[in-house]
Amino acid sequence: MRIAIIGAGNWGTALAATLATTGHAVTLWAHEPEVAESIRARHENTLFMPGVKLPESIAATNDLGEALEQAEIVLTAMPSHVCRALYDRMLDYLRPEMVLVSATKGIETEREMRMSEIVENVVGRRFAPRLCVLSGPSFAREVVRGDPTAVVVASRERAAAQLVQKEFSSRTLRIYTSSDVVGVEMGGAVKNIIAIAAGVIAGLGLGHNPTAALITRGLAEISRLACACGARRETLAGLAGMGDLVLTCTGDLSRNRTVGVELGRGRKLAEIIGSMRMVAEGVKTTYATVALAERYGVEMPITAQVYRILEGQVTPRDAIRELMERTLKDE
């Protein structure tokens, strides 16, 4: 099929390589002119994925109209904070028959909206979009390397989810379907906050006991908020919930965990973010999630402490102490 991928960071590049390898006609849109040029000239994304040879069939462009002109599937993999603005720019090129796939994991800070809500809000001004969301445990470097990976695509339109499942699945990428858009998106977004906390534990030099407790209790509070937003609890026990949470909390390739490690070692947030080329979605998602939890009256003690660490209101060690000294209760 003709697939446009909007966003040539790590994840967009990895998906472009995987889909091109399976025979699709892939056009990759890059915000940075030098990224598109390096892919065209060297078949390599030298800015975001240096050293990885990409299929020569991938077409790269900085022109949204060119990327979207004949696309049947449009997959977006941009940072969450530019999702609304980019869909506004894309709107004139989108058509009702296109299947739109959001592969961005985050929550809009200003309006506390999930990515699918933003897409429906923007594209819905013209037509009702055929919309899917893609999430699950998937480091881009491992996907492009061909490591076996399983993710989930969710949509309220079963035919759209099944189409993406059929066209995206390969010998190395296995796609499951779901109708729980809220659960898949919330699991993929909020797990990044818990990953920051897991990094803090590692940065402090603590062991496996606190990490296991954090992942378990982190899943509990993710599930509470997701269900309050309309998700099904069983979704959070699957790939987009527990699966992605375990990966992001334990894997060295996790940008969010890396932020936490540096915070645990005593570095300031602004310094950490300033030294990173790619976005750690968990930082912005923390602020949106705290607001969502307040709106729905959901208790999220780990998220609250991550927020306080990011704001410089508490040290990592004091945040852990406060979590451990909370009022005792049943599990």
C-alpha positions in Angstrom: 0.0 0.0 0.0 1.0 3.7 -0.3 1.9 4.7 3.3 2.9 8.2 4.4 4.8 8.4 7.7 4.8 11.9 9.3 7.8 12.3 11.6 11.3 11.1 10.9 12.6 10.7 14.5 13.6 7.3 15.8 10.1 5.7 15.8 9.0 7.1 12.5 12.3 6.0 10.8 12.0 2.5 12.3 8.5 2.1 11.1 9.4 3.4 7.6 12.2 0.9 7.4 10.0 -2.0 8.5 7.1 -1.2 6.2 9.4 -0.6 3.2 11.0 -4.0 3.8 7.6 -5.7 3.5 7.0 -4.1 0.1 4.9 -1.0 0.8 5.5 2.3 -1.0 6.7 4.4 1.9 7.1 8.2 1.9 8.7 9.6 5.1 8.2 13.3 5.9 10.9 15.0 8.0 10.6 18.3 9.7 14.4 18.8 9.4 15.6 19.4 5.8 18.9 17.7 6.5 17.1 14.5 7.6 15.3 14.2 4.3 18.4 15.0 2.4 20.5 12.4 4.3 17.9 9.7 3.6 17.7 10.6 -0.1 21.4 10.8 -0.6 22.8 8.2 1.9 19.8 6.1 2.8 20.5 6.9 6.4 18.9 9.1 9.0 22.2 10.6 10.2 20.5 12.9 12.8 18.2 10.5 14.6 19.4 6.9 13.7 23.0 7.1 12.5 24.7 3.9 11.4 21.5 2.2 10.3 21.1 1.5 6.5 17.6 2.2 5.4 15.8 0.6 2.4 16.5 2.5 -0.8 12.8 2.4 -1.7 11.9 4.9 1.1 11.1 8.3 -0.4 12.0 11.2 1.9 10.6 14.7 1.7 10.0 18.0 3.7 6.8 18.7 1.7 3.7 17.6 3.5 1.6 17.8 0.3 4.1 15.5 -1.5 4.1 13.0 1.4 0.3 12.8 1.6 -0.7 13.2 -2.1 -1.5 9.5 -2.8 -1.3 8.0 0.6 -3.8 5.3 1.6 -2.5 5.0 5.2 -1.1 8.0 7.1 1.0 7.1 10.2 2.0 10.0 12.4 5.0 9.7 14.8 5.6 13.3 15.8 6.2 14.5 19.4 2.9 15.0 21.2 3.3 18.8 21.7 3.3 19.4 17.9 0.5 17.0 17.1 -2.3 19.6 16.9 -0.2 22.1 14.9 0.9 19.4 12.4 -2.6 18.0 11.9 -3.7 21.6 11.2 -1.1 21.8 8.5 -2.0 18.4 7.1 -5.8 19.0 7.0 -6.0 20.2 3.4 -4.3 17.1 2.2 -6.3 14.5 4.1 -9.1 12.5 2.6 -12.0 10.6 4.2 -10.9 7.3 2.8 -7.4 7.5 4.4 -6.7 5.4 7.4 -5.0 7.6 10.0 -2.7 5.8 12.5 -1.3 7.7 15.5 1.9 6.2 16.9 2.6 9.1 19.3 2.6 8.3 23.0 1.7 11.4 25.0 -1.0 13.7 26.4 -1.5 17.3 25.3 -0.4 19.5 28.2 -2.7 22.5 27.5 -6.0 20.6 27.1 -5.1 17.2 28.6 -6.2 15.4 25.4 -5.0 12.1 24.1 -3.6 12.1 20.5 -6.7 10.5 19.0 -8.9 13.2 20.6 -6.7 15.9 19.0 -7.0 14.2 15.6 -10.8 13.9 15.9 -10.9 17.5 17.1 -8.9 18.8 14.1 -9.8 16.5 11.3 -13.4 16.3 12.5 -13.9 19.9 11.2 -13.9 18.4 7.7 -14.9 14.7 8.1 -15.0 11.8 10.6 -11.5 10.2 10.4 -10.9 6.5 10.1 -8.6 6.5 13.1 -6.3 4.0 14.7 -3.7 4.2 17.5 -0.6 2.1 17.6 1.2 1.3 20.9 3.1 -1.4 22.8 6.6 -2.3 23.9 8.8 -1.3 21.0 12.2 0.3 21.1 12.8 1.8 17.6 16.4 0.5 17.4 15.3 -3.1 18.1 12.4 -2.8 15.6 14.7 -1.6 12.8 17.2 -4.3 13.7 14.5 -6.9 13.1 14.1 -8.1 16.7 10.7 -9.9 17.2 8.3 -7.2 18.5 4.6 -7.3 19.4 2.4 -4.2 19.5 -1.4 -3.4 19.5 -3.5 -1.3 17.1 -6.7 0.0 18.5 -9.7 1.6 16.7 -13.4 1.9 17.1 -13.7 0.9 13.5 -12.8 -2.8 13.4 -12.1 -2.9 9.7 -9.5 -0.1 10.0 -7.7 -1.9 12.8 -7.7 -5.1 10.8 -6.4 -3.4 7.8 -3.4 -2.0 9.8 -2.9 -5.4 11.4 -2.7 -7.1 8.0 -0.5 -4.5 6.3 1.9 -3.8 9.1 2.5 -7.4 10.4 5.6 -9.2 9.2 8.0 -11.9 10.3 9.5 -9.6 12.9 6.5 -7.3 13.8 3.3 -8.9 15.2 0.2 -6.7 15.5 -2.8 -7.4 17.8 -6.1 -5.5 17.5 -8.2 -3.9 20.1 -11.3 -1.7 20.3 -10.1 0.1 23.5 -8.6 3.3 22.1 -8.6 5.0 25.5 -6.8 2.1 27.3 -4.1 1.7 24.6 -3.4 5.4 24.5 -3.4 5.9 28.3 -1.1 2.9 28.8 1.4 4.2 26.2 1.4 7.7 27.6 1.4 7.4 31.4 3.9 4.6 31.6 6.6 7.2 30.6 6.0 8.9 34.0 6.7 5.6 35.8 9.8 5.1 33.7 11.2 8.4 35.0 10.6 7.1 38.5 12.3 3.8 37.6 15.3 5.8 36.3 15.5 7.7 39.6 15.8 4.4 41.4 18.6 3.3 39.1 20.3 6.7 39.4 20.2 6.5 43.2 21.9 3.1 43.0 19.0 1.2 44.5 18.3 -2.5 43.5 15.6 -4.7 42.0 13.1 -4.6 45.0 12.1 -1.0 44.6 11.9 -1.3 40.8 9.6 -4.3 41.0 7.4 -2.5 43.5 7.4 0.6 41.4 6.3 -1.2 38.2 3.5 -3.0 40.1 2.2 0.0 41.9 2.7 2.2 38.8 0.5 -0.1 36.8 -2.2 0.2 39.5 -2.3 4.0 39.3 -2.1 4.0 35.5 -5.1 1.6 35.5 -7.1 3.7 37.9 -6.7 6.8 35.8 -7.3 5.0 32.5 -10.5 3.3 33.7 -11.7 6.7 35.0 -11.2 8.0 31.4 -13.2 5.1 30.0 -10.6 2.3 29.4 -11.1 -1.4 30.1 -8.9 -2.7 32.9 -7.8 -5.8 31.0 -6.2 -3.5 28.3 -3.7 -2.3 30.9 -2.7 -5.9 31.6 -1.7 -6.3 27.9 0.9 -5.0 25.5 0.0 -1.3 25.7 -0.1 -1.4 29.5 2.1 -3.9 31.4 4.2 -4.8 28.3 5.2 -1.2 27.5 5.6 -0.3 31.2 8.1 -3.2 31.8 10.1 -2.3 28.7 10.3 1.4 29.4 11.1 1.0 33.1 13.9 -1.6 32.6 15.4 -0.9 29.1 18.5 1.2 28.7 17.2 2.6 25.4 14.3 4.4 27.2 14.7 8.1 27.0 12.3 8.6 29.9 14.2 6.2 32.2 17.4 8.1 31.2 15.9 11.3 32.4 15.1 9.7 35.7 18.6 8.2 36.0 20.2 11.6 35.6 17.7 13.2 38.1 18.6 10.5 40.6 22.3 11.4 40.1 21.6 14.9 41.0 21.5 16.7 37.6 18.9 19.5 37.0 16.0 18.8 34.6 16.8 21.7 32.3 20.4 20.5 31.9 19.2 17.0 31.2 16.6 18.0 28.6 19.0 20.4 27.0 21.5 17.7 26.4 19.0 15.4 24.6 18.3 15.4 20.9 15.0 13.5 21.1 11.9 14.1 23.2 11.3 12.4 26.5 7.5 12.4 26.4 7.2 11.6 30.1 8.2 15.1 31.2 5.3 16.9 29.5 3.0 14.0 30.1 3.5 14.3 33.9 2.0 17.7 34.0 -1.0 16.7 31.9 -1.5 13.5 33.9 -1.5 15.4 37.3 -4.2 17.7 35.9 -6.2 14.7 34.6 -5.9 12.9 37.9 -7.2 16.0 39.7 -10.1 16.3 37.2 -11.2 12.7 37.8 -10.4 12.5 41.5 -7.9 9.7 41.0 -5.1 9.1 43.5 -1.7 8.8 41.7 1.1 9.0 44.4 4.0 8.0 42.2 3.0 10.5 39.5 2.6 13.2 42.1 6.1 12.6 43.4 7.6 12.6 39.9 5.9 15.9 39.4 7.5 17.3 42.6 10.9 16.0 41.5 10.6 17.7 38.1 9.5 20.9 39.8 12.4 20.8 42.2 10.1 20.7 45.1 11.6 17.5 46.6 14.8 15.5 46.2 14.6 12.0 44.7 15.5 10.4 48.1 12.8 12.4 50.0 10.2 11.5 47.3 10.9 7.8 47.9 10.8 8.2 51.6 7.4 10.0 51.4 6.0 7.2 49.2 7.2 4.6 51.7 5.7 6.4 54.7 2.2 6.9 53.3 -0.7 5.7 55.3 -0.8 1.8 55.2 -3.7 0.2 53.3 -4.9 -2.9 51.6 -3.6 -3.8 48.2 
